[in-house]
Amino acid sequence: MKKLTSLFVGLLLSFSASLSFAGEVQLYHDKAGWQDWWIETLALDSNNTYEVTPFADTSSFQATVRQSLKADPPGLFTWWAGYRMKDMVDSGLVEDLSPIWDKYIAAGEVSPDLAKAFQFDGKTYAVPSLIAFWPMYYNKIVYKELGLGVPKTWEELESNFDKIKASGRVAVGQTIEGRWPTFIWFEEFLIRSDPDFYEDLVEGRAKYTDPQVEEAFLTWKSWIDKGWMDDGSAAFGFTTGDSMNNSFSKGEVVHMLVGTWFASTVTGGGIKEGEEWGYFVLPNKDPSLPPSVIFEAGPIMVAANAKNKQDALNAIDFWMSEKASAKWTELMFFPPHNLNAALPGGEVGAIVKEINDKGYRQINRYWEATPTVICEAAVDELAKFVIDPSSYKSVMESLQELADNYWSQQ
């Protein structure tokens, strides 16, 4: 008889909610707010039973998972993608899930681009718990007032910015609050001119001193110098006070480049989805390029030393199915990882449909796509540029020094 157990770990507080007896597959995760949705989705699996354990504190979650992986690990656990999971891959602590991916890719049910977020040396070590695309949010109220259309070319985009500035508004919000957001526009400018170069850069095959990086910085600098972008000093996403999101809701800032997970925060600022705000993916600066979009993904991995590893692998197979993906999307409003699953409603569903229907190239976010030790220092260098755009040359040199220090040891 099937059973689902929920154990909450944090602040020495635990609880359990069960339908029957102890589960065969354990899942550890650090998204306590998702607990009920994990349970509801996994309850659809007729072949496995689950014990789902959320952690209230990220630090305790990380410590517990790392300690357990060498002794008595859970079958499944969530983590962070790309290079933030690489040490576990290199240590042989997580299972290669390529056969499951191959099955669903061959059936046309999942995008092979998505697998890149979890790949090392041609093998895929996770499946997604979260998918988010990074389109441009735009204020439809301002667009209507100024008679603007959604830009289809780079020239149309910059023309819109000129008209917005002339109206006394800021065309594009950006922020260095929290450090990490500084990479957002860096990666975007790079992929709009040369996405292959971007992927070479984050993998150490290209240099931060190359002309393509200088071009990205010069475009970024020109947007700031022309007054199209704000100075980055506002907070990221609060719905009141001095924040980029609040300024967006009031029409003072007209565009923001943020993941689709930010949609509820935007609506929470008092602006109606669909009617007053919407999405578009930036056109390419190089019009010969096919359409592309940045994405991020959160991984679920299988512990290589799990006692019930086969059950955990069966659970991963279920998770990749249309059935599981449809339920997860219904509950979370995330883009579905299985292409046969129904899309979420509203603006998120509309932009995902466009991305799928037009075959957008999906490019992994900088935060996960490049080694963590580079990224964590690079965001501070990029902040220096936002504060002083004339510093781009020295920032490029500092970024390359960071990259050299890492890649020379690999």
Secondary structure, DSSP 8 states (H G I E B T S, - for coil): ---EEE--BSTT------SSS--SEEEEES-GGGHHHHHHHHTT-SS--EEEEEBS-HHHHHHHHHHHHTSS--SEEE---GGGSHHHHHTT-B---HHHHHHHHHTT-S-HHHHGGGEETTEE--EEEEEEE--EEEEHHHHHHHT----SSHHHHHHHHHHHHHTT-EEE----TTSGGGHHHHHHHHHHH-HHHHHHHHTTSS-TTSHHHHHHHHHHHHHHHTT-B--S-SBSS-SSSSBHHHHHHTTSEEEEE--GGGHHHHHHTT--BTTTEEEE----SSTTS--EEEEEEEEEEEBTT-TTHHHHHHHHHHHTSHHHHHHHHHHH----SSTTS---SHHHHHHHHHHHHTT-EEEE-HHHHS-HHHHHHHHHHHHHHHH-GGGHHHHHHHHHHHHHHHHTT-
